[in-house]
Amino acid sequence: MRPLILALAIQLVPFAASAQGALDSIARIAIDRNLGLRQGRESEAQGQLAIRQARGLFLPSVGVDARYSELSGAINIGDAVNPAYAALNQLLGRDVFPTNISQTLPFKQETRLRTTVPLFNGALLANLDAARAMADLRGAERAAAVRKLDASARIAYLDHARARRAVDVLEAALQVLQENERVAARMLAAGAVTGDVVFRARAAVADGEQQLAEAVQLRHASLGALNLLLDQDLATPVPDLVDSLLPAAAPVTRDEALANARRREEFEQVDAGTAAARAQGRAASSAFLPNVALAADVGVQGANYAFNSKHDVAVASLVLSWNLFNGGQDARRREIAASAERALTYRTSELRRAIALDVGTAHDAIGVAQRALAAATARVDAARRAFQMVDRRFAEGLAAHLEWSDARTQLTAAELNLVLSRYALAARVVDLERAAALRRLPN
């Protein structure tokens, strides 16, 4: 565990000056270590390799074909040519033409080096566009996952800090309650109070201990949730946050947040999917056009292997292929691609409304959290003043213990509420940054 703690501390040292810096560092660590994002990076790399593969289809292809056959019953050209040449020699009265020609078809051996260059192929262009669109889609998917993890890690850090503060508040309150129990016991021994005062003090201590135990459990659970995102041991401690430097709400209006949300990676995903659907449609349409390629063969052929001018063969070909009918498959492919593109148009409209709701909810939540924090601050101030007055009167014997206990409970509840309100506002700020894409994501 110590190496993990040391590594985390080293990465957080440059950001110790502000809570926002610590939150940023936690987010970077989570993004760097997350296994799901590592898989996303590999998918994105595969997309880039697929683009290179699609580009390679435009380059010449070079290959070697070789064949050597044992023939039986093959056609021999000499059987047809030799009698004719013998008749010509007889008419001429001399041996001008050979009469011992022996050449089978096909040749016993044929070896060639073939080069093929595509001159026109619409499917290759569409395939390249589709590869680019899929690479963009993989990149947008990874970026969306980064934004989500960035917010989740920072909110998890805030949750843990909030749980820590709650424990601090309850520990301080418990010390006051324990001291009150000791004072009540001494006052009972002196005959200044009745026994019920001591029992009420003990009950208050027991209640404080129960609340503290529950808060400690929540602190451990929040630490485990944070460390789960950081991909480290669940009990690894993390540096504390400074309350006074928690992130503040960005000064943006609702309309500005909605306009900025157009940068959300989900829109990039839909755009990339639409581009891929269009490329599929172009690939289907290209099947209605001919494909043209240039092929060149250089090699040797004959009855035996012999590398000389008599056996050398060179062939250059302009090849055209055109699929005139295949049962309407290409037309159906084009219709499927058009349907997919229409579906993505509907998805864009749905996504626009969903993100608008997300941004509006997050923006409104900040306003509510700000008002709640102001009320919580005023509540703590009032509860503290009230307790100070009751505590003074109780020490002078002018207030009943029940009144003192109620004032102390009110102060503890107000302090806990202030902690919750302060960190709730910080979490709402993070949520708005995610919803409206206000934050530049770590690379």
Phi and psi in degrees as a GROMACS rama.xvg file:
@    title "Ramachandran Plot"
@    xaxis  label "Phi"
@    yaxis  label "Psi"
@TYPE xy
-59.1041  -43.217  ARG-2
-58.8138  -37.204  PRO-3
-66.316  -42.5449  LEU-4
-63.0949  -43.9388  ILE-5
-63.6184  -43.2661  LEU-6
-62.408  -42.1849  ALA-7
-66.0822  -40.8417  LEU-8
-64.0643  -40.6787  ALA-9
-61.9062  -42.1359  ILE-10
-70.7765  -23.2883  GLN-11
-93.7719  -11.6883  LEU-12
-57.6429  -46.4338  VAL-13
-64.164  -15.6535  PRO-14
-109.811  13.6117  PHE-15
-69.4229  -14.7858  ALA-16
-74.0158  -18.2761  ALA-17
-148.139  150.583  SER-18
-65.6527  -36.6024  ALA-19
-61.5126  -39.8682  GLN-20
-64.1749  -40.5567  GLY-21
-64.5103  -39.9886  ALA-22
-62.5475  -42.2613  LEU-23
-61.7679  -41.4863  ASP-24
-65.9872  -41.4176  SER-25
-60.0223  -43.1482  ILE-26
-62.7971  -41.7131  ALA-27
-63.5945  -41.5766  ARG-28
-63.0573  -44.2943  ILE-29
-62.1853  -42.5201  ALA-30
-66.1871  -39.5819  ILE-31
-68.3536  -33.7822  ASP-32
-97.1243  -14.3688  ARG-33
-63.5191  126.939  ASN-34
-70.7252  -34.4719  LEU-35
-62.5305  -40.007  GLY-36
-69.6598  -32.3969  LEU-37
-63.268  -39.6426  ARG-38
-63.609  -39.2363  GLN-39
-62.5734  -38.4609  GLY-40
-63.8851  -39.0821  ARG-41
-65.9083  -39.6515  GLU-42
-63.7057  -39.5562  SER-43
-64.7594  -40.3535  GLU-44
-64.3488  -37.8086  ALA-45
-63.62  -36.386  GLN-46
-62.5457  -41.2601  GLY-47
-66.4092  -37.3861  GLN-48
-66.3762  -34.8213  LEU-49
-64.6886  -33.5523  ALA-50
-64.9918  -44.8465  ILE-51
-62.2338  -37.8699  ARG-52
-63.9467  -42.3597  GLN-53
-65.2815  -36.687  ALA-54
-66.5708  -33.6005  ARG-55
-63.3963  -22.1312  GLY-56
-69.1333  -17.7371  LEU-57
-83.337  -13.7446  PHE-58
-86.3779  158.974  LEU-59
-62.1054  145.251  PRO-60
-107.949  135.577  SER-61
-125.318  131.254  VAL-62
-149.412  162.92  GLY-63
-115.192  129.345  VAL-64
-116.284  132.545  ASP-65
-138.657  139.139  ALA-66
-145.167  134.768  ARG-67
-134.581  123.917  TYR-68
-126.539  145.598  SER-69
-95.8243  120.2  GLU-70
-101.105  146.939  LEU-71
-143.081  122.816  SER-72
75.2916  16.8207  GLY-73
-75.5691  155.955  ALA-74
-70.4517  131.285  ILE-75
-109.607  117.64  ASN-76
-61.1558  -31.1063  ILE-77
-61.189  -30.6775  GLY-78
-62.6009  -27.101  ASP-79
-94.938  -32.122  ALA-80
-88.5108  -39.83  VAL-81
-59.0122  -45.7593  ASN-82
-61.2419  -36.7665  PRO-83
-67.0446  -43.4802  ALA-84
-64.6889  -35.9624  TYR-85
-64.0355  -39.1166  ALA-86
-66.4292  -38.7085  ALA-87
-65.1717  -41.9606  LEU-88
-62.6967  -37.5395  ASN-89
-66.7793  -39.9127  GLN-90
-66.9647  -36.7568  LEU-91
-81.1689  -18.9361  LEU-92
78.6029  11.9165  GLY-93
-152.278  161.026  ARG-94
-85.7839  89.4575  ASP-95
-94.1716  -40.3321  VAL-96
-104.555  142.951  PHE-97
-72.2535  146.277  PRO-98
-120.257  14.7987  THR-99
-120.356  30.5482  ASN-100
-68.914  133.947  ILE-101
-140.59  105.533  SER-102
-147.332  118.7  GLN-103
-89.8467  155.295  THR-104
-123.524  125.377  LEU-105
-74.3377  170.963  PRO-106
-66.0077  152.073  PHE-107
-66.1682  -34.4468  LYS-108
-135.857  145.712  GLN-109
-149.815  120.817  GLU-110
-130.406  130.284  THR-111
-147.601  151.617  ARG-112
-104.836  117.71  LEU-113
-110.511  133.62  ARG-114
-122.023  130.015  THR-115
-125.998  131.896  THR-116
-126.227  120.486  VAL-117
-72.6176  130.088  PRO-118
-97.6635  -39.2301  LEU-119
-149.179  121.801  PHE-120
-155.627  101.105  ASN-121
-62.5915  -28.8455  GLY-122
-65.5812  -31.8357  ALA-123
-67.2447  -40.4379  LEU-124
-64.1009  -44.8797  LEU-125
-64.7596  -36.3155  ALA-126
-64.6046  -38.4198  ASN-127
-66.3983  -42.9437  LEU-128
-62.7725  -40.069  ASP-129
-64.9109  -39.7688  ALA-130
-63.5603  -41.2704  ALA-131
-64.0251  -41.6943  ARG-132
-63.9731  -41.3988  ALA-133
-67.272  -35.9101  MET-134
-64.6453  -42.4193  ALA-135
-62.5325  -38.4282  ASP-136
-63.6244  -44.9212  LEU-137
-63.2036  -40.4182  ARG-138
-64.7106  -41.0836  GLY-139
-66.9315  -37.5979  ALA-140
-63.2042  -42.7644  GLU-141
-66.6321  -41.9325  ARG-142
-63.1176  -39.2749  ALA-143
-63.6199  -40.4107  ALA-144
-66.4003  -35.4968  ALA-145
-64.0529  -45.4886  VAL-146
-62.0447  -42.0403  ARG-147
-65.3492  -44.6744  LYS-148
-67.6298  -37.1136  LEU-149
-57.0667  -47.2372  ASP-150
-69.364  -41.4964  ALA-151
-62.7863  -41.341  SER-152
-66.5608  -42.5053  ALA-153
-68.1817  -39.3942  ARG-154
-67.0174  -38.1208  ILE-155
-63.1318  -37.5314  ALA-156
-65.691  -41.6517  TYR-157
-64.5526  -39.7246  LEU-158
-60.8264  -41.4981  ASP-159
-68.2219  -41.5812  HIS-160
-63.1107  -39.2  ALA-161
-62.7826  -42.1841  ARG-162
-64.4579  -36.6356  ALA-163
-62.4832  -45.6037  ARG-164
-63.5048  -37.9116  ARG-165
-62.415  -40.4745  ALA-166
-63.7073  -42.1988  VAL-167
-60.0446  -43.7514  ASP-168
-63.409  -44.149  VAL-169
-71.5354  -33.4129  LEU-170
-65.4506  -42.2858  GLU-171
-64.3088  -41.6219  ALA-172
-64.4443  -38.7667  ALA-173
-65.1236  -37.3162  LEU-174
-62.5711  -39.8114  GLN-175
-65.1427  -42.2251  VAL-176
-65.8684  -39.0715  LEU-177
-66.4826  -40.1682  GLN-178
-63.9478  -38.3865  GLU-179
-64.7573  -36.182  ASN-180
-64.1919  -40.811  GLU-181
-66.4228  -39.7635  ARG-182
-64.8088  -41.5611  VAL-183
-62.9177  -38.6642  ALA-184
-64.7118  -40.1792  ALA-185
-68.259  -38.5874  ARG-186
-65.9158  -35.1516  MET-187
-65.9879  -41.2974  LEU-188
-64.4351  -30.2595  ALA-189
-86.0068  -4.94957  ALA-190
79.6371  16.7386  GLY-191
-83.5653  -24.134  ALA-192
-134.503  169.262  VAL-193
-92.591  171.377  THR-194
-65.5604  -26.5471  GLY-195
-63.2933  -27.577  ASP-196
-63.601  -42.9225  VAL-197
-64.9754  -42.5138  VAL-198
-65.0534  -38.6464  PHE-199
-64.748  -38.3979  ARG-200
-64.4323  -40.6953  ALA-201
-65.769  -39.7013  ARG-202
-63.642  -39.5679  ALA-203
-63.9346  -40.4635  ALA-204
-63.1512  -43.8373  VAL-205
-62.0003  -41.3205  ALA-206
-64.6177  -40.6662  ASP-207
-64.1753  -39.3996  GLY-208
-64.1173  -39.8126  GLU-209
-64.688  -45.3453  GLN-210
-62.1121  -39.7546  GLN-211
-65.3906  -41.2873  LEU-212
-62.1658  -41.7776  ALA-213
-65.3644  -38.799  GLU-214
-66.5421  -39.3695  ALA-215
-62.8221  -41.3403  VAL-216
-62.0913  -42.0202  GLN-217
-65.1457  -35.2807  LEU-218
-63.7828  -44.2001  ARG-219
-63.8654  -41.3974  HIS-220
-65.3219  -41.8548  ALA-221
-67.0782  -34.6031  SER-222
-65.9555  -41.4372  LEU-223
-63.0284  -41.0323  GLY-224
-63.9459  -39.463  ALA-225
-66.5226  -46.2673  LEU-226
-66.0153  -27.5699  ASN-227
-63.1599  -40.5812  LEU-228
-69.6107  -29.9034  LEU-229
-85.3247  -1.9283  LEU-230
57.0511  51.5374  ASP-231
-142.854  176.258  GLN-232
-53.7656  136.08  ASP-233
-63.5914  -23.6653  LEU-234
-96.1744  5.07821  ALA-235
-65.247  122.15  THR-236
-71.3578  155.162  PRO-237
-126.051  154.732  VAL-238
-60.3534  153.52  PRO-239
-82.2402  163.304  ASP-240
-103.585  154.246  LEU-241
-99.2707  119.01  VAL-242
-58.1162  -38.7451  ASP-243
-69.2123  -13.3058  SER-244
-115.237  22.9192  LEU-245
-65.3925  151.489  LEU-246
-60.8079  137.236  PRO-247
-98.2647  158.755  ALA-248
-67.8406  137.087  ALA-249
-70.1454  140.331  ALA-250
-77.6094  71.5863  PRO-251
-122.713  144.22  VAL-252
-82.0477  170.929  THR-253
-62.5298  -42.6477  ARG-254
-65.9521  -39.106  ASP-255
-64.5822  -39.7602  GLU-256
-65.0486  -41.2037  ALA-257
-64.4097  -40.9382  LEU-258
-65.7065  -40.0804  ALA-259
-70.8009  -25.4752  ASN-260
-65.5333  -13.5025  ALA-261
-64.1471  -12.8393  ARG-262
-83.277  -2.00511  ARG-263
-57.7394  141.778  ARG-264
-66.6188  -20.3319  GLU-265
-62.5727  -35.0151  GLU-266
-66.3088  -38.068  PHE-267
-63.7913  -37.2318  GLU-268
-62.1744  -45.52  GLN-269
-65.079  -41.0474  VAL-270
-62.0599  -42.1821  ASP-271
-66.2079  -40.2803  ALA-272
-62.7716  -39.293  GLY-273
-64.1427  -42.4353  THR-274
-62.3375  -37.9436  ALA-275
-66.7988  -40.2521  ALA-276
-63.9382  -40.7241  ALA-277
-64.2866  -39.6794  ARG-278
-63.3949  -38.2812  ALA-279
-64.1185  -38.1336  GLN-280
-64.4577  -41.1008  GLY-281
-66.9289  -35.4919  ARG-282
-64.2029  -40.2805  ALA-283
-67.4879  -39.2593  ALA-284
-68.1077  -32.1205  SER-285
-65.2753  -19.5031  SER-286
-67.4246  -17.1251  ALA-287
-83.9607  -3.9098  PHE-288
-109.356  155.049  LEU-289
-74.2818  157.349  PRO-290
-108.459  134.195  ASN-291
-123.223  133.803  VAL-292
-143.055  156.112  ALA-293
-111.042  129.873  LEU-294
-125.712  140.337  ALA-295
-134.166  127.766  ALA-296
-117.817  134.423  ASP-297
-134.352  127.491  VAL-298
-175.28  -161.616  GLY-299
-130.868  150.923  VAL-300
-152.07  158.961  GLN-301
153.254  -166.779  GLY-302
-75.9635  -30.5305  ALA-303
-139.871  166.005  ASN-304
-75.3951  123.103  TYR-305
-152.413  120.796  ALA-306
-98.3834  89.4216  PHE-307
-152.407  177.189  ASN-308
-66.3318  -25.877  SER-309
-71.5285  -25.8651  LYS-310
-105.117  -8.72053  HIS-311
-69.4503  141.859  ASP-312
-135.25  134.625  VAL-313
-134.167  130.166  ALA-314
-134.276  130.114  VAL-315
-117.681  132.314  ALA-316
-134.864  140.918  SER-317
-104.47  114.899  LEU-318
-108.271  127.493  VAL-319
-120.563  130.757  LEU-320
-129.365  139.151  SER-321
-148.245  113.054  TRP-322
-84.5494  106.116  ASN-323
-81.9876  -29.5802  LEU-324
-158.378  131.306  PHE-325
-139.207  37.9728  ASN-326
76.6829  20.841  GLY-327
76.8606  13.8496  GLY-328
-64.0485  -42.4862  GLN-329
-65.135  -39.0857  ASP-330
-64.037  -39.4237  ALA-331
-67.7219  -36.9726  ARG-332
-62.2669  -40.4242  ARG-333
-66.374  -39.066  ARG-334
-67.1438  -37.6162  GLU-335
-63.5108  -42.9985  ILE-336
-63.6701  -41.0962  ALA-337
-64.1885  -39.0089  ALA-338
-64.5142  -40.8823  SER-339
-63.1722  -38.6982  ALA-340
-66.2718  -40.0637  GLU-341
-64.5313  -40.077  ARG-342
-61.6257  -38.3289  ALA-343
-69.8453  -28.7946  LEU-344
-64.4222  -42.5139  THR-345
-64.0018  -39.0285  TYR-346
-62.9808  -37.5722  ARG-347
-62.3882  -44.2845  THR-348
-62.9272  -44.4398  SER-349
-63.3359  -41.759  GLU-350
-65.3541  -39.5693  LEU-351
-60.5758  -42.7757  ARG-352
-69.1079  -40.4037  ARG-353
-64.7499  -41.8594  ALA-354
-70.1093  -36.1186  ILE-355
-61.0504  -41.0996  ALA-356
-64.7972  -42.6612  LEU-357
-60.6966  -46.7276  ASP-358
-66.4343  -45.1402  VAL-359
-61.4197  -42.5483  GLY-360
-63.7477  -44.3537  THR-361
-65.9983  -39.0676  ALA-362
-66.6439  -43.8379  HIS-363
-64.6131  -36.0478  ASP-364
-63.8658  -31.9673  ALA-365
-66.5599  -43.1211  ILE-366
-60.2245  -43.765  GLY-367
-63.4664  -43.0122  VAL-368
-65.6978  -36.1678  ALA-369
-65.465  -42.736  GLN-370
-66.8087  -37.7087  ARG-371
-65.4764  -38.3478  ALA-372
-65.7488  -40.8746  LEU-373
-62.4343  -42.7189  ALA-374
-66.397  -39.8926  ALA-375
-65.5165  -37.3381  ALA-376
-64.2224  -45.0033  THR-377
-64.3377  -36.9492  ALA-378
-65.2494  -42.2581  ARG-379
-63.6966  -42.6813  VAL-380
-61.4834  -44.9745  ASP-381
-66.5981  -43.0391  ALA-382
-65.6919  -37.2318  ALA-383
-67.0834  -43.7997  ARG-384
-63.2394  -41.5864  ARG-385
-63.6689  -41.751  ALA-386
-66.8279  -39.8796  PHE-387
-59.8679  -41.0941  GLN-388
-67.1383  -45.9357  MET-389
-66.0715  -39.1245  VAL-390
-63.4481  -40.0438  ASP-391
-64.3835  -45.0256  ARG-392
-65.4515  -37.1457  ARG-393
-66.2709  -39.4107  PHE-394
-65.146  -28.3929  ALA-395
-89.3751  0.443912  GLU-396
78.8742  18.0543  GLY-397
-100.884  -4.63207  LEU-398
-129.558  143.776  ALA-399
-74.1704  155.687  ALA-400
-63.232  -33.6981  HIS-401
-60.8876  -40.0303  LEU-402
-66.0412  -42.2421  GLU-403
-62.0557  -45.0501  TRP-404
-62.7598  -40.5999  SER-405
-65.3427  -40.8571  ASP-406
-64.2751  -39.9271  ALA-407
-66.5592  -40.3649  ARG-408
-63.3804  -41.3407  THR-409
-63.4196  -39.6798  GLN-410
-66.8572  -43.5376  LEU-411
-61.6807  -44.5176  THR-412
-62.7535  -39.1201  ALA-413
-66.8324  -40.4322  ALA-414
-65.6339  -40.9853  GLU-415
-64.0913  -41.3375  LEU-416
-63.5694  -36.6619  ASN-417
-65.287  -41.6258  LEU-418
-60.2664  -48.2165  VAL-419
-62.2828  -41.288  LEU-420
-67.0827  -41.758  SER-421
-63.6387  -45.3492  ARG-422
-78.6843  -25.9926  TYR-423
-65.0892  -39.7145  ALA-424
-63.357  -44.2772  LEU-425
-60.8083  -41.4234  ALA-426
-65.209  -37.4721  ALA-427
-66.8776  -33.2715  ARG-428
-62.6772  -45.8957  VAL-429
-61.8597  -40.1527  VAL-430
-65.6776  -38.6058  ASP-431
-67.6857  -38.2226  LEU-432
-59.6842  -37.8702  GLU-433
-70.9595  -48.5764  ARG-434
-64.1674  -40.7028  ALA-435
-97.6435  6.03721  ALA-436
53.7701  42.3523  ALA-437
-79.5889  -17.356  LEU-438
-103.389  134.621  ARG-439
-75.6797  124.701  ARG-440
-75.3219  143.217  LEU-441
-62.5862  144.92  PRO-442
